């Protein structure tokens, strides 16, 4: 039995010795495997199918009459003024709500890292709470409160009533800051205290510390929030769903796609619209990633990992 | 830092100003947060008031804001509604006995034996008298219709199972994206970001086909809601990767020199420094499952016993689309997430983060 010396057996097979990089690649791919397998099994086929649908006149009520029509759906988009308006509407929605949401979330998170603030648990819960109010109720809360305000404060003093719908968008943005607030707050809490102490000893005031330490240290989280809010504005994945019904969305472009898909049952054209939206979103995202090299701080920069 | 210098009146004074300044700063900060919260939550009282208001109060535009009920007066075995009647001697609260368009007969509740009082005018122009009385009837109605306990149990089971899946796989994948040099990894990451951006509704039909009887036959079970989460969520992977990448590698390398493998580094170096972000992921996923209605409506529509809270409440609300029913539903859905949120706060505390490794 001593002949079967393990080292000798191994020696005999002479495995090609892996370089350090190859070994690292293998272990890395092992860690990536859950997502890669999930992508191949559950995501890839539906995405490909959606790509094929966009080249057909697939209607959900009459699937057997589907015909291949090439790029006609994409050409149709350029003559569709509603689609164009919805796309620009989504861009406007992004430009209005996202800066508001992010600045407020960032400011609140910064205040919450202060040791001087009392009753943090309750305040944090209250701030996040508004982001989980179900969609069916939130419009009632908004309109009902406006009606109350009107009765209690505006009518008695003969003030003109508030124009509700102009305020709806900022209101919805502010009442959805929960996830962004939580992400930025947790990023701020991860900044080692020693860094702040060192800056304090060097004589940096609270504002200097916020601008020169907090902001660079949490820039990855800010970047994440920016990208996710962008996808939300155009109808991609969202961090927190309010439980909207299938055909409803706050994003104008997603609403139009849903309308094409559910009310007109025209899945072919809806898919084409979705791919056009996707192209616009992806372009903006790639530009954001390019710009991120200038303002998103990671302790070690390596070319491999960046887009 | 310790100063061993002699105390001097000047330093005492400066210390006092510093303290005063400190106190003012604390007071201002807390006052600001209080005022912000009051403004921020100002629409919420509507929710509570509406949920305690009887249904018919919403039909009367002149009813008071607070939950109230009409004052009634029992006269000869009948409940008469009390109105504000303008008489010569001011407004009197009288119970309507015989309504009529031209002149109605009233009873004075304070003096029922005094007989009827005749008032000239249309009784419909009169205001009813309300008294403050919140009702729990809306909550009782809601719980009576919906099998809420079953839905709560279902949601918690699904949330906990998927929580395990999403945390394990998202953390592993995010670690893979943040620490390993893999040729072409940026294209894989690009693919991950791309899957976040594809509108979900567009892959709905093919995904439904995948889960339907044609292929996997999972409709009417929890599997379409649970299984995808075990492969990680792209958005959470992105969030975790951002955090892992911002952790310096010095500690990784130190641990590697001590002979720790990749898994060991993840567990004992990376994760202890990422408690806040992992908590965030866990919470966001819990709330996502809790509020999720799109997929449950698709896959669980035929299985009433497996349905989850938000979808069940939303379905009820489409039948009872009245302010008080909507507010009751919203409050019922929100109770558990708010409790979870409140209890989870401890995990965000700075003390939980271990930035130093014992050497």
Interface residues (C-beta under 8 A of the other chain):
Chain A: X21 X24 X25 X27 X28 X29 X30 X31 X32 X34 X35 X36 X37 X38 X39 X41 X42 X43 X45 X46 X47 X49 X50 X53 X60 X108 X111 X114 X116 X117 X118 X120 X121 X122 X123 X124 X125 X126 X127 X128 X129 X130 X131 X132 X133 X134 X136 X137 X138 X140 X141 X142 X144 X145 X148 X151 X152 X171 X174 X179 X182 X183 X185 X186 X187 X189 X190 X192 X193 X194 X217 X220 X221 X223 X224 X227 X228 X231 X234 X235 X236 X237 X239 X240 X241 X242 X243 X244 X245 X246 X254 X257 X258 X261 X267 X270 X271 X274 X277 X278 X281 X282 X285 X297 X298 X299 X300 X302 X304 X305 X306 X307
Chain B: X25 X26 X29 X30 X32 X33 X36 X37 X40 X41 X42 X43 X44 X45 X46 X47 X50 X65 X168 X169 X172 X173 X175 X176 X177 X178 X179 X180 X181 X182 X183 X185 X186 X188 X189 X190 X191 X192 X193 X194 X195 X196 X197 X198 X199 X200 X201 X202 X203 X205 X206 X207 X209 X210 X227 X228 X230 X231 X232 X234 X235 X237 X238 X239 X242 X243 X245 X246 X247 X248 X249 X262 X273 X274 X276 X277 X279 X280 X283 X284 X287 X288 X290 X291 X292 X293 X294 X297 X298 X310 X311 X313 X314 X317 X323 X326 X327 X329 X330 X333 X334 X337 X338 X341 X342 X345 X348 X349 X350 X353 X355
